[in-house]
Amino acid sequence: MMTFGPLPLTTVLGAFLLGFPALFSIVNPIGASLVFSNVTSDRTHAERLVLARQIATYSLIILIGSLWLGSYVLNFFGVSLGALRVAGGLVVAVRAWGLLMAPDVQSARKENDAAGAEGRADVAFFPLTMPFTTGPGSISVAIALASERPPSGPEVFSFFGGVTLAAVAVAGMVWALYSSSDRVLKLLGEGGAKVVSRLVAFLLLCIGVQIVSSGAESLLGPWLLQTVQKLH
């Protein structure tokens, strides 16, 4: 049975505790809400509330689709579960390292992703959801999380139930923080947002290393067992 810390991933709570910090870190709704406030400064509060609700809904659909379908699509093309875990974990770790060491670069990238939102009528999906809120990085992290699923059995549904709840929680935070982006800006400021971003980036890095280690174990475990048996 695979475990992450003291809780097995075959439980809803264990899967939630794996998925929520990873998705929260890569989506970074706190930092993104500050950019959202800037790029929608020409809109009324009511328009911002509508945009926040639409972005949260679209983000939830993208995250759940990536969690439920992404790893199975890769498996269909012959990518083993162990290889998927190693590759996905490396992607998560690299993304986390970039967030940790160069938050200014990541913030600039977020602002660039949101460019073009000012003055346009229909911006909820593009660019404010894709790629600003849930871009390729979020999708790759979601697929990497899904690779941690149990191989088979009823535990699979508990796992996906947990990570789905994590996606719902992150989308809910996107809705809440985008809706109150002005207050978030006054409360934290850019400096406070960077501190929070670094903390969650470090947590994301740890999760990426954990996913890589579980993938390496599943790939090398049988080979090491056979080697030990031959030696004895």
Protein Blocks (a to p, Z undefined) as FASTA:
>chain_A
ZZehjbdfkbmklmmmmmmmmmmmmnommlmmmmmmmmmmmpcfklmmmmmmmmmmmmmm
mmmmmmmmmmmmmmmnopafklmmmmmmmmmmmmmmmmmmmmmlmmmmmmmmmgokgopa
blmlpmklmmmlmgmklmmmmmmmmmmpcfbdjklmmmmmmmmmmmmmmmmmmmmmmmmm
mmmmmmnommlmmmmmmmmmmmmmmmmmmmmmmmmmmmmmmmmmmmmmmmZZ
